[in-house]
Amino acid sequence: MFMNPSTPKQDLVLPPNTAAWTFQVWAAFLVSVLALGMGLYYAPLNRWIQGFFLMGMFFTIGSTFTLAKTIRDNRNTRIDTPAWVFQSWAAFLLSAGITFGGIAWLPADVGGRWVQGCLAVAFFFCINTSFTLSKTIRDNHEAEKILSNGMSVGSPMPEHQA
């Protein structure tokens, strides 16, 4: 369900994302995780530091999905407790902040600044694709659920679902 810009107060049923879009989103997510993972593996860092960044990567990916779901669930009405919303934001900000901080404060003699730049770009790419994948999965799920209830694409959403 999305707001139709031509009719400001009416939500319309939109089709699920195309297979091409869904494939592109999954491919971008997998490429970002692979790029960051390979960047960490081949970076001239000791295994403990690589392990720290790997845990940070997975913590950030998980908290990104949690935050995206929390924001989406509470877009019209707050359904989660304030503690859950706070925890979702805190986990994302903490995981992203600590991981990016670790990248930013890598010693310059550990392969040069290019290592930091490559890891930072891969890290932000991973966050971006995590949010996009989360949204795509949720959009497809909602569209399929609505269409399976007999509604057609382009029809107005019933008040209780809008």
MOBEL-V141962 format. One record per run of one state. SS is the DSSP state (~ for helix, > for strand, _ for the rest). FROM is the first residue (numbers start at 1). LEN is the number of residues. Records with the same first field share a line. If there is no record, write none. Layout:
SS=FROM-LEN + FROM-LEN
This chain:
_=1-1 + 4-7 + 13-6 + 43-4 + 74-8 + 105-8 + 149-7 + 157-6
>=2-2 + 11-2 + 156-1
~=19-24 + 47-27 + 82-23 + 113-36
